[in-house]
Amino acid sequence: MPTPRYGIWLIGARGGVSTTTILGLSALRHQLTPEVGLVSALPAFAKLPLVDWDQFVVGGHEIRPSTLATEAEMLHQQSRVFNEQTLAACREELDAIDQNIRPGVLWNVGETIRELATDDSSASLNPRDSIAQIQADLNDFRDRHQLTDVVVVNLASTEPPLDEALWPTTWQAAESLLEQPSCPLPASSLYAIAALDLGMPYVNFTPSLGATPGGIDELARERATCHAGRDAKTGETLLKSVLAPMFAGRNLEVMSWVGHNIFGNLDGKVLDDPVNKRAKVESKDHLLEKMLGYSPQTLVSIEHIQSLADWKTAWDHIHFQGFLQTPMTMQITWQGCDSLLAAPLVLDLVRFTLAARARGETGALAFLGSFFKSPLGTENQAFFEQTQVLEAWARESS
Ligand SMILES: NC(=O)c1ccc[n+]([C@@H]2O[C@H](COP(=O)([O-])OP(=O)(O)OC[C@H]3O[C@@H](n4cnc5c(N)ncnc54)[C@H](O)[C@@H]3O)[C@@H](O)[C@H]2O)c1
């Protein structure tokens, strides 16, 4: 019997995280890199039936023309990441994957994202037609490459947030929204609906709405498939979810927590629009209350500083109170390369999601909470507790 093959379908397929994920996968296949940074390569997951790097086929949707090789070269030049040898060895594979990338849809993505699209032929599609186009592309990809399953991962630019009062709480309500000419659901939710309706799992790496509403989770359960999200926890917020439980465990009262983030990539440019930025700031800011049990004063700022390219500096200033009401301060500076922090987590999420599929799990995958700033299906935000949940799931699943 031939070895089964699995699809990874990336929405935003030529963005920084997608390009790095694709290059990283290719480098793993060529054994040009160790598995450092990959959670799924840890000994705790050695007994899980995980899909091998060689079994994956990649495709996706994108709204900018470009090519993967151009995007990888740009990251290399501007952000001093990857080496020449890796770029050269993976070039052929990047060119082949470009052939699997199709034009994306633009429903309710906001002005800033719409301006990124040079070919806006899909801009006129209504929600139902957008879903039909996405499904035709997904079916074609699965059939052409004879894939056992396809995991759809949202790595597209962050959309403006949608007022929670408008989220459909049932699948029936979502379906009637799709018929309305003023349907408020954004493209990320249309991609989610298209994938889940075909029984394909969906992972939302971004703060965009995606499959978050109860009505879309209901669709996933009805179609016996699963989803995970949202907004991957890769840097400053990861630190928050490690440090906040420490302050709580020592009964030190956090009075204020300020996080200032500066970076210069395309994601940062989109987040420079105050409307898109709101979705990200909400996602980075809400978790402290859950871990501390009270709400200190908080401030999260995100600024686009072009010269920094993909390198993010996050400065956190934590003002806290100890015994005899003595005020103290912790300051941390985090300097990380955004796409390099994110890419291995994309591969981990795909592998764990496929393992959950094999176990017949449906709906929101709560055991993946450690990967997200706003985890679906669980209220737990503390990183080490979330890691224990993941490891316990792996023990049960092995
Ligand atoms: N460490 C991280 O990099 C990190 C962490 C958490 C979340 N995220 C989120 O992941 C996403 C990707 O980050 P990035 O740095 O790669 O951003 P990016 O701007 O480099 O890439 C986004 C890509 O999505 C494309 N796109 C936008 N709207 C689309 C649509 N409707 N359909 C298809 N393609 C579309 C854009 O053209 C672009 O190529 C962002 O939403 C970001 O906030 C990133």
PDBQT file of the ligand as one rigid body, heavy atoms in Angstrom, charges set to zero:
ROOT
HETATM    1  N1  LIG A 401       5.011  35.236  15.430  1.00  0.00    +0.000 N 
HETATM    2  C1  LIG A 401       4.181  35.503  14.448  1.00  0.00    +0.000 C 
HETATM    3  O1  LIG A 401       4.619  35.786  13.370  1.00  0.00    +0.000 OA
HETATM    4  C2  LIG A 401       2.701  35.411  14.679  1.00  0.00    +0.000 A 
HETATM    5  C3  LIG A 401       2.216  35.058  15.928  1.00  0.00    +0.000 A 
HETATM    6  C4  LIG A 401       0.832  34.983  16.120  1.00  0.00    +0.000 A 
HETATM    7  C5  LIG A 401      -0.026  35.259  15.073  1.00  0.00    +0.000 A 
HETATM    8  N2  LIG A 401       0.477  35.637  13.875  1.00  0.00    +0.000 N 
HETATM    9  C6  LIG A 401      -0.479  35.983  12.814  1.00  0.00    +0.000 C 
HETATM   10  O2  LIG A 401      -0.237  35.171  11.675  1.00  0.00    +0.000 OA
HETATM   11  C7  LIG A 401      -0.631  35.905  10.498  1.00  0.00    +0.000 C 
HETATM   12  C8  LIG A 401       0.507  35.834   9.485  1.00  0.00    +0.000 C 
HETATM   13  O3  LIG A 401       1.636  36.557   9.947  1.00  0.00    +0.000 OA
HETATM   14  P1  LIG A 401       2.766  36.965   8.902  1.00  0.00    +0.000 P 
HETATM   15  O4  LIG A 401       3.847  37.611   9.674  1.00  0.00    +0.000 OA
HETATM   16  O5  LIG A 401       3.057  35.848   8.017  1.00  0.00    +0.000 OA
HETATM   17  O6  LIG A 401       1.994  38.103   8.080  1.00  0.00    +0.000 OA
HETATM   18  P2  LIG A 401       2.248  38.530   6.574  1.00  0.00    +0.000 P 
HETATM   19  O7  LIG A 401       1.624  39.882   6.441  1.00  0.00    +0.000 OA
HETATM   20  O8  LIG A 401       3.679  38.372   6.209  1.00  0.00    +0.000 OA
HETATM   21  O9  LIG A 401       1.436  37.457   5.711  1.00  0.00    +0.000 OA
HETATM   22  C9  LIG A 401       0.041  37.462   5.584  1.00  0.00    +0.000 C 
HETATM   23  C10 LIG A 401      -0.284  37.025   4.159  1.00  0.00    +0.000 C 
HETATM   24  O10 LIG A 401      -1.685  36.859   4.045  1.00  0.00    +0.000 OA
HETATM   25  C11 LIG A 401      -2.092  37.315   2.768  1.00  0.00    +0.000 C 
HETATM   26  N3  LIG A 401      -3.550  37.552   2.851  1.00  0.00    +0.000 N 
HETATM   27  C12 LIG A 401      -4.192  38.570   3.476  1.00  0.00    +0.000 A 
HETATM   28  N4  LIG A 401      -5.518  38.409   3.388  1.00  0.00    +0.000 NA
HETATM   29  C13 LIG A 401      -5.743  37.261   2.691  1.00  0.00    +0.000 A 
HETATM   30  C14 LIG A 401      -6.907  36.563   2.281  1.00  0.00    +0.000 A 
HETATM   31  N5  LIG A 401      -8.133  37.027   2.571  1.00  0.00    +0.000 N 
HETATM   32  N6  LIG A 401      -6.760  35.402   1.596  1.00  0.00    +0.000 NA
HETATM   33  C15 LIG A 401      -5.521  34.921   1.290  1.00  0.00    +0.000 A 
HETATM   34  N7  LIG A 401      -4.376  35.547   1.657  1.00  0.00    +0.000 NA
HETATM   35  C16 LIG A 401      -4.490  36.703   2.348  1.00  0.00    +0.000 A 
HETATM   36  C17 LIG A 401      -1.223  38.553   2.544  1.00  0.00    +0.000 C 
HETATM   37  O11 LIG A 401      -1.144  38.883   1.186  1.00  0.00    +0.000 OA
HETATM   38  C18 LIG A 401       0.118  38.058   3.108  1.00  0.00    +0.000 C 
HETATM   39  O12 LIG A 401       0.897  37.434   2.112  1.00  0.00    +0.000 OA
HETATM   40  C19 LIG A 401      -0.976  37.320  10.945  1.00  0.00    +0.000 C 
HETATM   41  O13 LIG A 401      -2.377  37.430  11.102  1.00  0.00    +0.000 OA
HETATM   42  C20 LIG A 401      -0.306  37.407  12.297  1.00  0.00    +0.000 C 
HETATM   43  O14 LIG A 401      -0.907  38.339  13.157  1.00  0.00    +0.000 OA
HETATM   44  C21 LIG A 401       1.811  35.697  13.639  1.00  0.00    +0.000 A 
ENDROOT
TORSDOF 0
